[in-house]
């Protein structure tokens, strides 16, 4: 899948390795270091299948998945979608309830931000945004080929999305989060984080069944893999449930404090090939002489 001739290693005690993308495996340009690629190959050779587990959509994950060989499983959009990359078979697809989408979208708009809808269609390519509110200029330029503007989100979006999100200054994001959680409570799973790429904060509203731990557990059950035989590497708040759920949770050294606290172990920083270091130490250590 990754390299033709991985170095020999002992059989792994783990069968699934869930790997986050941004801030963990890939850099700004979606590049993957040779060290990380080689280590992922060694993990697979040792019997531990790497699984990309990301907040991204299927569409925005595609270049990384292709770089990894285009095979195997993908857990996308924070666990809402689980798909086999070779066959295209989708075994999990969780959307927001229509009334939840309606309320969350209107709260975001009242807070002064543009509601952005992901996963409306099965290919995840199209992003719907409300033209009445501004988007970060960098975001609009970067996603120009995917964006479809409508006059009213959620009324003009053709069906509920997997996720509704918004970019904005911290005060607007926090205000929208507080209102959404107060009004919708356990009917939503809300994630906020910083987005240096777009010079903004980002708010994401998911169905409560959509988090990386739930998606990973779903795939493990589907494949008949015990929880104790799963591992994960991550860096951010959306990785916290996953790092707690797996048999071995590993945080990169430059991850947020919450991720490091949730993990069982810490590896090197993402800039220093932390994924490779974690695999070589815990997942697929080299065979002895």
N, C-alpha and C positions, 0 to 999 in steps of 0.2 A: 504493500500500500504506500509506503513512504520511501524506502530505499531498497535497492535490490539485495544487498548483502549486509544485514545488520550484524554487529559484533555478537559473539556468543554470550549468553547470560543464563542464569539459573531460572527454572520455571517460576513464574510469579505467583504469590499467594493471592493476588488480585486478578479479577477477570474483566472488570470494567474500570476505565480511568476517564472521568469526566473532566474536560479541560476547558476553562473559560478562554475567551479570545482577547478582548481589549483590556490592556493592562496586565495580562498574564502571558499569553502566547504570542500575540502579534503586536507590531509597532504601528505607528500612525499610518504608514503606507500599506498596511496589511501584509508586510513582509514577515517571514518566519526565518529565524536563524538556522544555519546548517546544524548547529549543535542541538537545537530543539527538534529539528526534523529527524536527525539520527537517533535521538533518544526515544522519540515516538515509535520509530521503527523497531527499536530494541524492546520496547514495551509490548508491542504486538507479537514480536517473535517469541517473547517469553510467555505468551498466552493471555496477556492483558490488553483488551481492545480499547484503544483511545476513542472517545466520543466527544465531539465538539458540543459544549453546553454553554449557550450564549443568550444574552438579551437581544441580540440581533434577530432580524427576520431571516427566512430561508434565502430570500433574494440577496440581502446584503452580506450573507455568510458565504455565498457561492464561490467567490474567488479563493477564500481560504480553504474551503472544502476541496476545491479542485487542486490546490497546491498540495494537499494531503493525499491526493490520489482519487478523490471523488467517490469513494466507497464508504461503507459503514453507516452508522446511525448519526443523526443530528438531533439534538434537543435545542429548539429555537424559541425565541421570544419568551425567555424566562420560564420555560417548561410548558407553555401552552401548546406547542407543536412538537411532536416526535415523529420523525420521518426517516425512512431508509433512503440514503442518497443514491443508491444504484437503481433500485426498483421504483422509487418515488412513492412507495406505499406509506400513507399517513396513518399511524395507529393512535394518534392523540391530536385533537384539534379543539381547543376551548376558546369560545368567544364570550365577550361581555353580554350579559342579559340586555335586551333592548331598552328597558326602562332605566337600567343602571347607566348605560351608554348615554342616553338622553340627558339624565341629570348631571353626570360628570362633565359632559361636553358643555352644558350651559353654565355650570359653575366656572369652568376654565374661561369661557368667553366673558363672563361677568367680572372676572379678575383682571381682564385686559389682555389676555393672551389668545393666540390662535389655537383652537383644538386641532390636533393632527391625528389622523386615524390610520392605523397599521393593520394589515391582515384582513382587509375587507374581502379580497378575492383570494382564491386558492394559491396563486403564484406569489403572493406577498409583494409584487412589484409596485403596484400603485399606492401612493400615499395621498389621502384626501386631507385638505386643509381649508380652514375658513378664511376666505379672502378679505373679510371685514376687519381682521386683526393682523398685526405685523408679525412676520417671522424674522429670526435673526438673518441678516443678509448673507452670512457665510453658509447657513443652512439652505437657504433658498437657492443659492448658486450651486451648491454641491448636489442637491437633490432635484435640480430643475427638470430632468428627464422623467422623474417619477411622480412629481407633484401634479395633482389635479385640484384646482381651486373651485369651491362651491360657495354659494351665498349664505348658507346656513348649515353649520355642523351642530347637531347631528341630523337635522331634518332632511338634508339633501344628499346624504350618504346612502348608497344602495345596500343597506344591511349593516348589522352590528359588526364592529371590528374585533380583533383579538385584543387590541390595546388602543386607548386614547391617551395622547401625551401632549405636553406643551413645553415650550422653552420661554424663559423669561428671567427677570431679575429675582433675587432671592425673596424679596418681600412678597411679590405676586405669587411665586411658586408656593411659598409656605402658607399664604392666605388661602389659596385654592385647595391645598392639601388638607388644611384644618376643616374647611367647610365640607369637602367631600367625605372625609372620615367621620365627621359629626353626623352628616345626613344619611350616609350609606353604610357606615359601620362595617360589619363583618361581610357585607356583600361585595367588598372590593379589597384588593391588595394593592397598596400604594407604595411606590418607590420614588424617592427623590435623590438626586445626585448632582454633582457639578459637571459641567461640560466645557472644559477648556477649549476644545475645538471650535465651539460656537460662542464662546464668551458669555455663557448663560448658565442658569440652573435648568434642570429638566425634571418634569413631573411625569410619572407613568402610572396609569390606572389600569389594573388587570383584574380579571376574575380571581377570587381568592384561591381557586384551584390551580392557578398559574404561578408557580414559583419553581425554581430549579430543583429543589428537593423533591417536589411532587412529580415533576417530569422524569427525573432520574429514577425515582422509585418505580414509576410506571414502566419504564423501559427494563429495569432490572427484573421486575416480576414477569414481564413479557418474555424475557430471555431465560428465566429460571435461575437467575443469579442471586445468591444470598447477599443481604446488606453488608455482612462482614467482608465480602469479597469485592467490595467497591471502594474506589478512591476518587479524590477530586483535587484539583488545583485551581485556586481563584484568588481574587484580590479585592473585591468590592462588596458593598452592602447587599447586592442581589445574590452574592455567593454565600452569604452567611448561613441560610437554611441548608444549602447543599453541603457546606463544609461540616455542619453539625450532623447531618444525616448519614453520610457515607461512613464506611468502616475506617477510612483514613482520610482526614481532611488536611490539606496542605495549603498554606497561604504563602504568597510571595512576600519577600521582606519589605517591599515598597507598597504593599496593600494597605487599606485603611485599618485603623486599630480594631474595629469591630470584626473584620475578617480574620485578623491575626488571633484575636481572642477566641473566635469560634473554632479555629483549626486545632488539630492535634499536634501539628508540627509546622515549622516555618522553613522555607527554602530561600535560596538567594533571590535577589530582586529580579524583576522581569527583564531589566536591562542587562543583567548578568546571566542570562539563560537559566532562570530559576526553574523552568519546567524540566530542562535537561538534568539539572542537579537533583531535582526531586525524584525523577525516574531512576537515575543511576544509583541513588541512595536507598530508596524505599520500594520502588516498583519492580525494577529489573536490574538488580546488581550484577556486576560482571561475574562470570563463572570463575571459579578458582583454578589454579594451575593443576 
